Amino acid sequence: MIDHPIDRLFPEERTEPLEDVRALATAGSSPTELTLLGKAGQEVPVSIVVTETRHDDRQFFTVTVRDAADRHERESELQETGAVLEKTFEHSNDGIVVFDPENDEITECNPRLCELLDYSCAELLSLEPTDIFPYEPSRFQELTTRDLEQRSGWTDELDCETREGKRVPMEVSASPIEIDGRHHVLANVRDVSERKEYEEQLAALGEASRELLLAETETDVAEIAVELTGAVLDRSLTTIWTANDHALRPLAVSERVASLADDATGAMDPIRAGTVEMDVFERGESRLVEEYDTVSNAAHPRMPLETRLLVPLDDYGLLGVGSTTDDIDSSLQELVSVLASTVQIAFDTLAAEQTVDDRSTAMDAATDGIGIADEHGTFNYVNDSLAALYGYDSPEQLVGTSWNRLYPDDEVERFESDVLSIVSERDGWRGDAVGLRADGSTVPQELSLAPLADGGSICIVRDISEAKAQERQLESLTEVSRELIPADSRAEIAQIGTEAVDNVLGFEVGCVRLFDSDTNQLERVAMTDGADALLESRTAYDLEATLAGRAFRDERTLANTATVTESDDPSVFENPSFHVPIGSDGVLTVVVRSHEEFDDRDVHLAEMLSMSMATAISRAERRRLLQAQKRELHQQHDQLETMVRINSLFKKTGEQLIKTTTRSELERTICDRLAQSEHYRSAWIGDVEGTGDHIIASVGSGVEDGYLETVNKLPLSSVANGTVARAIETGTVQIIRQYQQTGNEQSGTDDEFPEDVETIAAIPLLYGDHLFGILVVNSVREAVFNNKAAEVLESFGKMTGFAINAIRNRSMLVSDTVVELEFTMSDPSVFYSRVTADLDCRFRFERSVPIAEGRVINDHTVEGAEPDTVLEAAKGFDGIEDARAVAERDDRFVPQSVAPQSTVQLALEAGATLRSAQAANGKGTIVFEAPQTANVRDIVNTVESAFSNVELVAKRERERTVLSAEEFRESTAESLTEKQRAALESAYFAGYYDWPREITAEELAESMGISSSTLHQHLRKGIWSLLSAFLDSQ
């Protein structure tokens, strides 16, 4: 409840609770029935007594509250039923009397009333009501009449007289009742002698509280409180302890406690941790310790105490009231609590006064200027700082003068028109102002004004001259940061930074070093004019390069606080300096000259500048990368469009190639279409001579007159800057670019200097590993030769090689006359030559079948040697991966070998076909067939490059018999019996060879009227005849 308003204890209908309390105090000390509100909002009937005290012209009220709920319940029960009345009479702790006001006679009374007044029941029934309430008969009559008229009860205090004539204060609660149809009054009578005594003691404590509140020290407060417990509460064993050094030490004790201390009872010993007294203090809750002499952790066990009341005094200490008996009842506990509360208030008052004294001392010692003016604006207090701020020697020069002498006229006008009204309306004002010194100069200041209760005001003034200068410096630094935003180069950023060292930070000598990744060093990029001048006069001085390097490596600011040493001797120079890393890009160095100083704030500003520079460098780099990305994206977009067009070009060119029937027509088509497109300026195709030293350019488009003749005369290494030679050597597309810058270099930026680029690509025309020639294209557009385009050119080269090979094969297939070339060779590195020489046998080539990964299966017929001997020789022979015998006859067998290449492939690469191949006695004979249009020299060169000791022994032209498809079918049909043909045709047309099969072998045999085994025999022999006819024809 402490520090909360009393309003929340009263119902809402009582709109001015404090006025009600004040009225009750004025009415006197009689109890008053009220209904208050509990914590949960429930109604609580109470009886209260209010007394008044004053201190320092302030009014205080002491309110004593008793719970009246029990009495109200009893009165209600008496009104509701008369049956309970008799039991209440017999057992009630209060006296009860029923009287008839009309006849002025007592009709009933209970034993307790008889006991209170020392009458017998019969004696009381013979008396009139005013006989037992004789002291205020008119008031008693008024209350009784009102009870009957208003039919409502009342509670009041009336004095009764006992049989012996003793006056006893009673609390009377009366209610109207009906008995036998007649109006009676039922009254509860309670002896309030003890309560009156309590209230008198409470009032006495209230009166004494003035003395407590006037005490000047805590000791005085404690001693007065101890005296009050003896004089008012009649308690002689009282002690007040104060908290000090983790213990409670006696601050004031009663005389009896002091006398007990002399008797070695330890009554004055400090209270330590672990005792019941210290536990009460730490918990902050009052406690009545009973049977104190038996408590194991009592602080003073030797004191002759039966009970001890312990009341915490907040953080100040502890109040203890002891007794040698158990007579500390609840009323005494309440009175002691009231006293303890008053002691706490007194302690708080002393602390507040001390705080005021401390604040006054602090105001005198404050570095801010403080002044107090009365309601007329005249200073009655000025501290030393305020006088010094305005240039006065002492505060006395300002005390008694008006505040407006400290400000220029325009500021005085502003205060009077704008500021002073705000101070009174809003309880204060704070802002910037300009003060006027005693010498007439001005000083920028931060001013705070607050009103005082007496109409005066207090002002707090702070000199912000340095802050304003720092603010301007920060604004300039911010402007530098804005200037750095558009900077595009590291050099420009460094120059702006060094200018800021001079113009913003105020140091003459500064430089920026940036890290050069090429030299792996910090290079000076920009310097202040002062640094230039210093280096001119002291050429050996390096502007603290060592410290700058260390600051860069350690990524932290380093400062050299050396004593300034400057001399006319150039070799004698040492100055303080500090070095601030510019992110990971470099270091800002500042050298402090003899007339300059630096502190932590200067270093901090330099760090802010370095941070802005690092951000600017990062921003410029990002901007450069972004521009590069934009250029790259633009190039990629152009390249994509170009690739789409190039793909379309080569697709259409490829479609055109299908229609060509000769190689010359194919080559002319390629050159014309490429040269006529928007992408290429010229195109030509050349054949490589057998020696490999020259190229024969036979067709071209877009080339100058005589260009092809010139190419034919040049060595390969000189054709197209060597790209043709490299293409022949590597078998891959080779591209070379030649740049030539045009335009006037003095005219502007790099974007204004266009570059002419001539790009040449040499594209091998390959079929497998066989090189047919080189396609050379020329363009002035670089995008047509990017990586993707190179892949397209390579694919086109392979497609062209395929087309050339197809034309050659077609020519060979449809030609009626062929050229037959017979070669002999004796190459020991060839397996067949070696084996026939070693084993004296004969090899005849049968067929070659390609399989996975470019390998082939070769079948030969061997005569004159055992299979095991031949197969054993094949093991480990270079060029033979695997060998086995697949068929054996009486005098010969067929070995099948797996090899990475075969003579069939060699013939195809040379533009021919293998007619036959055989070997005996280490010498082989190979016969190739080629169309009449074939280049015999190329074929010979191909064979000579494949074998050693090879010789062309014959070249013959002969007519080639070409079997038509119809003739082949007729000859094949003749090899079948009628039953075999019938079985094959029935199986084929019935879906026996479909997947999945449309008919089973059993169903097919049944439909033909033969057995299943007979059907399988016919099918197997028929299929063998077909395969023999087809394969033997090859």
QUIUR-V479644 format. One record per residue. N is the residue number from 1. OMEGA is omega in whole degrees, -180 to 180 (* if undefined). BURIAL is I if it has 9 or more other C-alpha atoms within 8 Angstrom, else O. Layout:
n->(N & N)
omega->(OMEGA & OMEGA)
burial->(BURIAL & BURIAL)
This chain:
n->(1 & 2 & 3 & 4 & 5 & 6 & 7 & 8 & 9 & 10 & 11 & 12 & 13 & 14 & 15 & 16 & 17 & 18 & 19 & 20 & 21 & 22 & 23 & 24 & 25 & 26 & 27 & 28 & 29 & 30 & 31 & 32 & 33 & 34 & 35 & 36 & 37 & 38 & 39 & 40 & 41 & 42 & 43 & 44 & 45 & 46 & 47 & 48 & 49 & 50 & 51 & 52 & 53 & 54 & 55 & 56 & 57 & 58 & 59 & 60 & 61 & 62 & 63 & 64 & 65 & 66 & 67 & 68 & 69 & 70 & 71 & 72 & 73 & 74 & 75 & 76 & 77 & 78 & 79 & 80 & 81 & 82 & 83 & 84 & 85 & 86 & 87 & 88 & 89 & 90 & 91 & 92 & 93 & 94 & 95 & 96 & 97 & 98 & 99 & 100 & 101 & 102 & 103 & 104 & 105 & 106 & 107 & 108 & 109 & 110 & 111 & 112 & 113 & 114 & 115 & 116 & 117 & 118 & 119 & 120 & 121 & 122 & 123 & 124 & 125 & 126 & 127 & 128 & 129 & 130 & 131 & 132 & 133 & 134 & 135 & 136 & 137 & 138 & 139 & 140 & 141 & 142 & 143 & 144 & 145 & 146 & 147 & 148 & 149 & 150 & 151 & 152 & 153 & 154 & 155 & 156 & 157 & 158 & 159 & 160 & 161 & 162 & 163 & 164 & 165 & 166 & 167 & 168 & 169 & 170 & 171 & 172 & 173 & 174 & 175 & 176 & 177 & 178 & 179 & 180 & 181 & 182 & 183 & 184 & 185 & 186 & 187 & 188 & 189 & 190 & 191 & 192 & 193 & 194 & 195 & 196 & 197 & 198 & 199 & 200 & 201 & 202 & 203 & 204 & 205 & 206 & 207 & 208 & 209 & 210 & 211 & 212 & 213 & 214 & 215 & 216 & 217 & 218 & 219 & 220 & 221 & 222 & 223 & 224 & 225 & 226 & 227 & 228 & 229 & 230 & 231 & 232 & 233 & 234 & 235 & 236 & 237 & 238 & 239 & 240 & 241 & 242 & 243 & 244 & 245 & 246 & 247 & 248 & 249 & 250 & 251 & 252 & 253 & 254 & 255 & 256 & 257 & 258 & 259 & 260 & 261 & 262 & 263 & 264 & 265 & 266 & 267 & 268 & 269 & 270 & 271 & 272 & 273 & 274 & 275 & 276 & 277 & 278 & 279 & 280 & 281 & 282 & 283 & 284 & 285 & 286 & 287 & 288 & 289 & 290 & 291 & 292 & 293 & 294 & 295 & 296 & 297 & 298 & 299 & 300 & 301 & 302 & 303 & 304 & 305 & 306 & 307 & 308 & 309 & 310 & 311 & 312 & 313 & 314 & 315 & 316 & 317 & 318 & 319 & 320 & 321 & 322 & 323 & 324 & 325 & 326 & 327 & 328 & 329 & 330 & 331 & 332 & 333 & 334 & 335 & 336 & 337 & 338 & 339 & 340 & 341 & 342 & 343 & 344 & 345 & 346 & 347 & 348 & 349 & 350 & 351 & 352 & 353 & 354 & 355 & 356 & 357 & 358 & 359 & 360 & 361 & 362 & 363 & 364 & 365 & 366 & 367 & 368 & 369 & 370 & 371 & 372 & 373 & 374 & 375 & 376 & 377 & 378 & 379 & 380 & 381 & 382 & 383 & 384 & 385 & 386 & 387 & 388 & 389 & 390 & 391 & 392 & 393 & 394 & 395 & 396 & 397 & 398 & 399 & 400 & 401 & 402 & 403 & 404 & 405 & 406 & 407 & 408 & 409 & 410 & 411 & 412 & 413 & 414 & 415 & 416 & 417 & 418 & 419 & 420 & 421 & 422 & 423 & 424 & 425 & 426 & 427 & 428 & 429 & 430 & 431 & 432 & 433 & 434 & 435 & 436 & 437 & 438 & 439 & 440 & 441 & 442 & 443 & 444 & 445 & 446 & 447 & 448 & 449 & 450 & 451 & 452 & 453 & 454 & 455 & 456 & 457 & 458 & 459 & 460 & 461 & 462 & 463 & 464 & 465 & 466 & 467 & 468 & 469 & 470 & 471 & 472 & 473 & 474 & 475 & 476 & 477 & 478 & 479 & 480 & 481 & 482 & 483 & 484 & 485 & 486 & 487 & 488 & 489 & 490 & 491 & 492 & 493 & 494 & 495 & 496 & 497 & 498 & 499 & 500 & 501 & 502 & 503 & 504 & 505 & 506 & 507 & 508 & 509 & 510 & 511 & 512 & 513 & 514 & 515 & 516 & 517 & 518 & 519 & 520 & 521 & 522 & 523 & 524 & 525 & 526 & 527 & 528 & 529 & 530 & 531 & 532 & 533 & 534 & 535 & 536 & 537 & 538 & 539 & 540 & 541 & 542 & 543 & 544 & 545 & 546 & 547 & 548 & 549 & 550 & 551 & 552 & 553 & 554 & 555 & 556 & 557 & 558 & 559 & 560 & 561 & 562 & 563 & 564 & 565 & 566 & 567 & 568 & 569 & 570 & 571 & 572 & 573 & 574 & 575 & 576 & 577 & 578 & 579 & 580 & 581 & 582 & 583 & 584 & 585 & 586 & 587 & 588 & 589 & 590 & 591 & 592 & 593 & 594 & 595 & 596 & 597 & 598 & 599 & 600 & 601 & 602 & 603 & 604 & 605 & 606 & 607 & 608 & 609 & 610 & 611 & 612 & 613 & 614 & 615 & 616 & 617 & 618 & 619 & 620 & 621 & 622 & 623 & 624 & 625 & 626 & 627 & 628 & 629 & 630 & 631 & 632 & 633 & 634 & 635 & 636 & 637 & 638 & 639 & 640 & 641 & 642 & 643 & 644 & 645 & 646 & 647 & 648 & 649 & 650 & 651 & 652 & 653 & 654 & 655 & 656 & 657 & 658 & 659 & 660 & 661 & 662 & 663 & 664 & 665 & 666 & 667 & 668 & 669 & 670 & 671 & 672 & 673 & 674 & 675 & 676 & 677 & 678 & 679 & 680 & 681 & 682 & 683 & 684 & 685 & 686 & 687 & 688 & 689 & 690 & 691 & 692 & 693 & 694 & 695 & 696 & 697 & 698 & 699 & 700 & 701 & 702 & 703 & 704 & 705 & 706 & 707 & 708 & 709 & 710 & 711 & 712 & 713 & 714 & 715 & 716 & 717 & 718 & 719 & 720 & 721 & 722 & 723 & 724 & 725 & 726 & 727 & 728 & 729 & 730 & 731 & 732 & 733 & 734 & 735 & 736 & 737 & 738 & 739 & 740 & 741 & 742 & 743 & 744 & 745 & 746 & 747 & 748 & 749 & 750 & 751 & 752 & 753 & 754 & 755 & 756 & 757 & 758 & 759 & 760 & 761 & 762 & 763 & 764 & 765 & 766 & 767 & 768 & 769 & 770 & 771 & 772 & 773 & 774 & 775 & 776 & 777 & 778 & 779 & 780 & 781 & 782 & 783 & 784 & 785 & 786 & 787 & 788 & 789 & 790 & 791 & 792 & 793 & 794 & 795 & 796 & 797 & 798 & 799 & 800 & 801 & 802 & 803 & 804 & 805 & 806 & 807 & 808 & 809 & 810 & 811 & 812 & 813 & 814 & 815 & 816 & 817 & 818 & 819 & 820 & 821 & 822 & 823 & 824 & 825 & 826 & 827 & 828 & 829 & 830 & 831 & 832 & 833 & 834 & 835 & 836 & 837 & 838 & 839 & 840 & 841 & 842 & 843 & 844 & 845 & 846 & 847 & 848 & 849 & 850 & 851 & 852 & 853 & 854 & 855 & 856 & 857 & 858 & 859 & 860 & 861 & 862 & 863 & 864 & 865 & 866 & 867 & 868 & 869 & 870 & 871 & 872 & 873 & 874 & 875 & 876 & 877 & 878 & 879 & 880 & 881 & 882 & 883 & 884 & 885 & 886 & 887 & 888 & 889 & 890 & 891 & 892 & 893 & 894 & 895 & 896 & 897 & 898 & 899 & 900 & 901 & 902 & 903 & 904 & 905 & 906 & 907 & 908 & 909 & 910 & 911 & 912 & 913 & 914 & 915 & 916 & 917 & 918 & 919 & 920 & 921 & 922 & 923 & 924 & 925 & 926 & 927 & 928 & 929 & 930 & 931 & 932 & 933 & 934 & 935 & 936 & 937 & 938 & 939 & 940 & 941 & 942 & 943 & 944 & 945 & 946 & 947 & 948 & 949 & 950 & 951 & 952 & 953 & 954 & 955 & 956 & 957 & 958 & 959 & 960 & 961 & 962 & 963 & 964 & 965 & 966 & 967 & 968 & 969 & 970 & 971 & 972 & 973 & 974 & 975 & 976 & 977 & 978 & 979 & 980 & 981 & 982 & 983 & 984 & 985 & 986 & 987 & 988 & 989 & 990 & 991 & 992 & 993 & 994 & 995 & 996 & 997 & 998 & 999 & 1000 & 1001 & 1002 & 1003 & 1004 & 1005 & 1006 & 1007 & 1008 & 1009 & 1010 & 1011 & 1012 & 1013 & 1014 & 1015 & 1016 & 1017 & 1018 & 1019 & 1020 & 1021 & 1022 & 1023 & 1024 & 1025 & 1026 & 1027 & 1028 & 1029 & 1030 & 1031 & 1032 & 1033 & 1034)
omega->(-177 & 176 & 176 & 180 & -179 & -176 & -174 & 178 & -174 & 176 & -176 & -177 & 176 & -172 & -178 & -177 & -178 & 177 & 177 & 179 & 180 & 180 & 179 & 178 & -180 & -176 & 180 & -172 & 180 & 178 & 179 & 180 & 177 & 171 & 178 & -180 & 176 & -176 & -179 & 179 & -180 & -180 & -179 & 176 & -177 & 171 & -175 & 174 & -177 & 174 & -174 & 171 & 179 & 178 & -178 & 179 & 176 & -176 & 177 & 178 & 173 & -175 & 177 & -174 & 174 & 179 & -179 & -176 & -177 & -178 & 179 & 179 & 179 & -179 & 179 & -179 & 179 & -180 & -176 & -177 & 177 & -178 & -177 & -173 & -175 & 178 & 179 & 178 & -172 & -168 & -177 & 175 & 176 & 172 & -180 & 179 & 175 & 179 & 180 & -176 & -179 & -180 & 179 & -180 & 178 & -176 & 179 & 172 & -179 & -177 & -178 & 178 & 177 & -180 & -178 & -174 & 178 & 175 & 167 & -178 & -178 & 180 & -179 & -179 & 179 & -177 & 173 & -180 & -177 & 176 & 179 & 173 & -170 & -166 & 178 & -175 & -179 & 179 & 178 & -180 & 180 & 180 & -178 & 179 & -180 & 179 & -177 & -176 & -175 & -180 & 179 & -179 & 177 & 177 & -179 & 177 & 178 & 178 & 176 & 178 & -180 & 180 & -179 & 178 & 180 & -180 & -176 & 177 & -178 & 171 & -175 & 175 & -175 & 178 & 177 & 175 & 177 & 176 & -178 & 177 & 180 & 179 & 175 & 177 & 176 & -176 & 171 & -177 & -179 & 178 & -179 & 179 & -179 & 180 & 178 & 177 & 179 & -179 & 178 & 178 & 179 & 178 & 179 & 177 & 178 & 178 & -177 & -178 & 177 & -179 & 178 & -177 & 178 & -179 & -174 & -180 & 177 & 178 & 178 & 179 & -178 & -179 & 178 & -180 & 178 & 179 & -179 & 179 & 177 & -174 & -175 & -175 & 176 & 178 & -173 & -179 & -174 & 178 & 171 & 177 & 177 & -179 & -177 & 176 & 175 & 178 & 175 & -176 & -178 & 175 & 176 & -180 & 175 & -177 & -178 & 177 & 178 & 180 & 177 & 178 & 178 & -179 & 176 & 176 & -179 & -176 & -178 & -179 & 176 & 177 & -177 & 177 & 178 & 179 & 179 & 180 & -180 & 178 & 178 & -180 & -177 & 179 & -180 & -179 & -180 & 180 & 172 & -179 & 180 & -177 & -175 & -176 & 179 & -179 & -173 & -176 & 176 & -179 & -177 & -174 & -177 & 177 & -177 & -177 & 172 & 178 & 178 & 179 & -178 & -178 & 178 & 175 & -179 & 179 & -175 & -176 & -171 & 175 & 179 & 177 & -177 & 179 & 178 & 176 & 180 & -174 & 177 & -178 & -177 & 180 & 178 & 179 & 179 & -180 & 178 & 178 & 177 & 179 & -179 & 178 & 179 & 178 & 179 & 178 & 180 & 177 & 179 & 180 & 179 & 180 & 179 & 178 & 177 & 178 & 178 & 178 & -180 & 179 & 178 & 177 & 180 & 178 & 179 & -175 & -175 & 177 & 174 & 176 & -179 & 178 & 178 & -179 & 178 & -175 & 179 & 180 & -180 & -179 & 169 & 172 & 176 & 177 & -176 & -177 & 179 & 179 & -179 & -179 & -179 & 174 & 178 & -175 & -177 & 178 & -177 & -180 & -179 & 180 & -178 & 178 & -179 & -179 & -172 & 176 & -177 & -177 & 175 & -176 & -178 & 178 & 177 & 179 & 179 & 179 & -175 & -177 & -172 & -166 & -173 & 178 & 178 & 180 & -178 & -177 & -173 & 178 & 174 & 179 & 176 & 179 & 179 & 179 & 177 & -179 & -178 & -179 & 180 & -179 & 178 & 178 & -179 & 179 & 175 & -174 & 170 & -171 & 174 & 179 & 178 & 180 & 175 & -175 & -178 & 179 & 178 & -180 & 176 & 179 & 175 & -173 & 178 & 178 & -179 & 179 & -180 & 180 & 178 & 178 & 178 & 178 & 177 & 179 & 178 & 177 & 178 & 179 & 176 & 178 & 176 & 179 & 177 & 179 & -179 & -173 & -177 & -177 & -174 & -175 & 178 & -179 & 179 & 178 & 179 & -180 & 177 & 180 & -179 & 176 & 178 & 176 & -178 & -171 & -176 & -180 & 175 & 178 & -175 & -171 & 177 & 178 & 177 & 174 & 178 & -177 & 178 & -177 & 179 & 180 & -178 & -178 & 171 & -179 & 176 & -177 & -178 & 180 & 172 & 177 & 179 & 178 & 177 & -179 & -180 & -180 & 177 & -178 & -179 & -173 & -178 & -177 & -175 & 179 & 175 & -178 & -178 & 179 & 179 & 178 & 180 & 178 & 179 & -179 & -177 & -179 & 177 & -179 & 177 & -180 & 175 & -176 & -178 & 177 & -179 & 176 & 178 & -177 & 175 & 177 & -177 & -178 & -179 & 180 & 174 & -178 & 172 & 179 & 171 & -170 & -173 & 178 & 174 & -175 & 176 & -175 & -177 & -175 & 171 & -179 & 176 & 178 & -175 & -180 & -173 & -179 & -178 & 175 & 175 & 178 & -177 & -179 & 177 & 178 & -180 & 178 & 177 & 177 & 177 & 178 & -180 & 179 & 178 & 179 & 179 & 178 & -180 & 178 & 179 & -180 & 179 & 179 & 178 & 180 & 179 & 179 & 180 & 178 & 178 & 178 & 178 & 178 & -180 & 178 & 178 & 179 & 179 & 178 & 178 & -179 & 179 & 178 & 180 & -179 & 178 & -179 & 180 & 178 & 178 & 180 & -177 & 177 & 180 & 178 & 178 & 178 & 180 & -178 & -178 & -175 & -177 & -178 & 179 & -179 & -180 & 177 & 179 & -178 & 179 & 179 & -179 & -175 & -178 & -176 & -180 & -177 & -179 & 179 & 180 & -171 & -173 & -180 & -179 & 177 & 175 & -178 & 179 & 175 & 179 & 178 & -178 & -180 & -180 & -178 & -178 & 174 & -180 & 179 & -175 & -176 & 179 & 179 & -179 & 179 & 179 & 178 & 178 & -178 & -178 & 177 & 178 & 179 & -176 & -178 & -176 & 170 & -177 & -176 & -178 & -178 & 178 & 177 & 174 & -178 & -179 & 180 & -180 & 178 & 178 & -176 & -174 & -176 & -180 & 179 & 178 & -176 & 175 & -179 & 178 & -176 & 174 & -177 & 179 & 178 & -178 & -177 & -179 & -170 & -177 & -173 & -180 & -179 & -179 & 179 & -179 & 179 & 173 & 179 & 175 & -176 & 180 & 177 & 176 & -172 & 178 & 175 & -170 & 165 & -170 & 177 & -177 & -180 & 179 & -177 & -179 & 173 & -180 & 178 & -176 & -180 & 174 & 179 & -175 & -174 & -177 & 180 & 175 & -175 & 180 & 180 & 178 & 177 & 178 & 180 & 180 & 178 & 179 & 177 & 179 & 179 & 179 & 177 & 178 & -179 & 179 & 179 & 179 & 178 & -179 & 180 & 179 & 179 & -179 & -177 & -175 & -177 & 176 & -180 & -180 & 176 & -179 & -178 & -179 & -180 & 168 & 180 & 175 & -176 & -178 & 178 & 177 & -173 & -173 & 176 & -177 & -175 & -179 & 177 & -177 & -173 & 178 & -178 & -180 & 176 & 173 & -180 & 179 & -178 & 177 & -178 & 178 & 175 & -173 & 173 & 175 & -180 & -179 & 172 & -179 & 175 & 177 & 169 & -177 & 177 & 175 & 178 & 179 & -179 & -177 & -179 & -180 & -178 & 178 & 178 & -179 & -179 & 177 & 179 & -179 & -180 & 176 & -179 & -178 & 179 & 177 & 178 & -176 & 179 & 180 & 175 & -173 & -174 & -180 & 175 & -179 & 173 & 178 & -177 & 177 & -177 & 180 & -180 & 179 & 180 & 178 & 179 & 179 & 180 & 180 & 179 & -180 & -180 & -179 & 174 & 180 & 179 & 179 & 177 & 178 & -179 & 176 & 180 & 176 & -179 & -178 & 177 & -178 & 179 & 177 & 170 & -180 & 176 & -179 & -178 & -176 & 177 & -176 & -179 & 178 & -179 & 180 & 180 & -180 & -179 & -180 & 178 & -178 & -176 & 171 & 180 & 180 & -177 & 173 & -174 & -179 & 173 & -174 & 170 & 179 & 177 & 179 & 180 & -179 & -180 & 180 & -179 & -179 & 178 & 180 & 180 & -180 & -179 & 180 & -179 & 180 & -179 & -179 & 171 & -179 & -180 & 178 & -180 & 180 & 180 & -178 & -179 & 179 & -179 & -177 & -175 & 178 & 178 & 180 & -179 & 175 & 175 & -7 & -176 & 177 & -176 & 179 & 179 & 180 & 180 & 180 & 180 & 180 & -179 & -179 & 178 & 179 & 179 & -180 & -179 & 178 & 178 & -180 & 180 & 179 & -179 & -177 & -180 & 179 & 179 & 179 & 179 & 179 & -179 & 179 & -179 & -177 & -174 & 179 & 179 & 180 & *)
burial->(O & O & O & O & O & O & O & O & O & I & I & O & O & O & O & O & I & O & O & O & I & I & O & I & I & O & O & O & O & O & I & I & I & O & I & I & I & I & O & O & O & O & O & I & I & I & I & I & I & I & I & I & I & I & I & O & O & O & O & O & I & I & O & O & O & O & I & I & I & O & O & O & O & O & I & O & I & I & I & O & O & O & O & I & I & O & O & O & I & I & O & I & O & I & I & I & I & I & I & I & I & O & O & I & I & I & I & O & I & I & I & I & I & I & O & I & I & I & I & O & I & O & O & I & I & O & I & I & I & O & O & I & I & I & O & O & I & O & O & I & O & O & I & I & O & I & I & I & O & O & I & I & I & I & I & I & I & I & I & I & I & I & O & O & O & O & O & I & I & I & I & I & I & I & I & I & I & O & O & O & O & O & I & I & I & I & I & I & I & I & I & I & I & O & O & I & O & I & O & O & I & I & I & I & I & I & O & I & I & I & O & I & I & O & I & O & O & I & O & I & I & I & I & I & I & I & I & I & I & I & O & I & I & O & I & I & I & I & I & I & I & I & I & O & O & O & I & I & I & I & I & I & I & I & O & O & I & I & O & I & I & O & O & O & I & I & I & O & O & O & I & I & O & O & I & I & I & I & I & I & I & O & O & O & O & I & O & O & I & O & I & I & I & O & O & O & O & I & I & I & O & O & I & O & I & I & I & I & I & I & I & I & I & O & O & I & I & I & I & I & I & I & I & O & O & O & O & I & O & O & O & I & I & O & I & I & I & O & I & I & I & I & I & I & I & I & I & O & I & I & O & O & O & O & O & O & O & O & O & O & O & O & I & O & I & I & O & I & I & I & I & I & I & I & I & O & I & I & I & I & I & I & I & I & I & I & I & I & I & I & I & I & O & I & I & O & O & I & I & O & O & I & I & O & O & I & I & I & O & O & I & I & O & I & I & I & O & O & I & I & I & I & I & I & O & O & I & I & I & O & O & O & I & I & I & I & I & O & O & O & O & O & I & I & I & I & I & I & I & I & I & O & O & O & O & I & I & I & I & I & I & I & I & I & I & O & O & I & O & O & O & O & I & O & O & I & I & O & O & I & I & O & I & I & O & O & I & O & O & O & O & I & I & I & I & I & I & I & I & I & I & I & O & I & I & O & I & I & I & I & I & I & I & I & I & I & O & O & O & O & O & I & O & I & I & I & I & I & O & I & I & I & O & I & I & O & O & I & O & O & O & O & O & I & O & O & I & I & I & I & I & I & O & O & I & O & I & I & O & O & O & O & O & I & I & I & O & O & O & I & O & I & I & I & I & I & I & I & I & I & I & I & I & O & I & I & I & I & I & I & I & I & I & I & O & O & O & O & O & O & O & I & I & O & I & I & I & O & I & I & I & I & I & I & O & I & I & O & I & I & O & O & I & O & O & O & O & O & O & O & O & O & O & O & I & O & O & I & I & O & O & I & I & O & O & I & I & O & I & I & O & O & I & I & O & I & I & O & O & I & O & O & I & O & I & I & I & I & I & I & I & I & I & I & I & I & I & O & I & I & I & I & I & I & I & I & I & I & I & O & O & O & O & I & I & I & I & I & I & I & I & I & I & O & O & O & O & I & O & O & I & I & O & I & I & I & I & O & I & O & O & I & I & I & I & I & I & I & O & O & I & I & I & I & I & I & I & O & O & O & O & O & O & O & O & O & O & O & O & O & O & O & I & O & O & I & I & I & I & I & I & I & I & I & I & I & I & O & O & O & I & I & I & I & I & I & I & I & I & I & I & I & I & I & I & I & O & O & I & I & O & I & I & I & O & I & I & I & I & I & I & I & I & I & I & O & I & I & I & O & I & I & O & O & I & O & I & I & I & I & I & I & I & I & I & I & I & O & O & O & I & I & I & I & I & I & I & O & O & I & I & I & I & I & I & O & O & I & O & O & O & O & O & O & I & I & I & I & I & I & I & I & I & I & I & O & I & O & O & I & I & O & I & I & I & O & O & O & O & I & I & I & I & O & I & O & O & O & O & O & O & I & I & I & I & I & I & I & I & I & O & I & O & I & O & I & I & I & I & I & I & I & I & I & O & O & I & I & I & I & I & I & I & I & I & I & I & I & I & I & I & O & O & I & O & O & O & I & I & I & I & I & I & I & O & O & I & I & O & I & O & I & O & O & I & O & O & O & O & O & O & O & O & O & O & O & O & I & O & O & O & I & O & O & O & I & O & O & O & I & I & O & I & I & O & I & I & I & O & I & I & I & O & O & O & O & I & I & I & O & I & O & O & I & I & I & O & O & O & I & I & I & O & O & I & I & O & I & I & O & I & I & O & O & I & I & O & O & I & O & O & O & O & O)
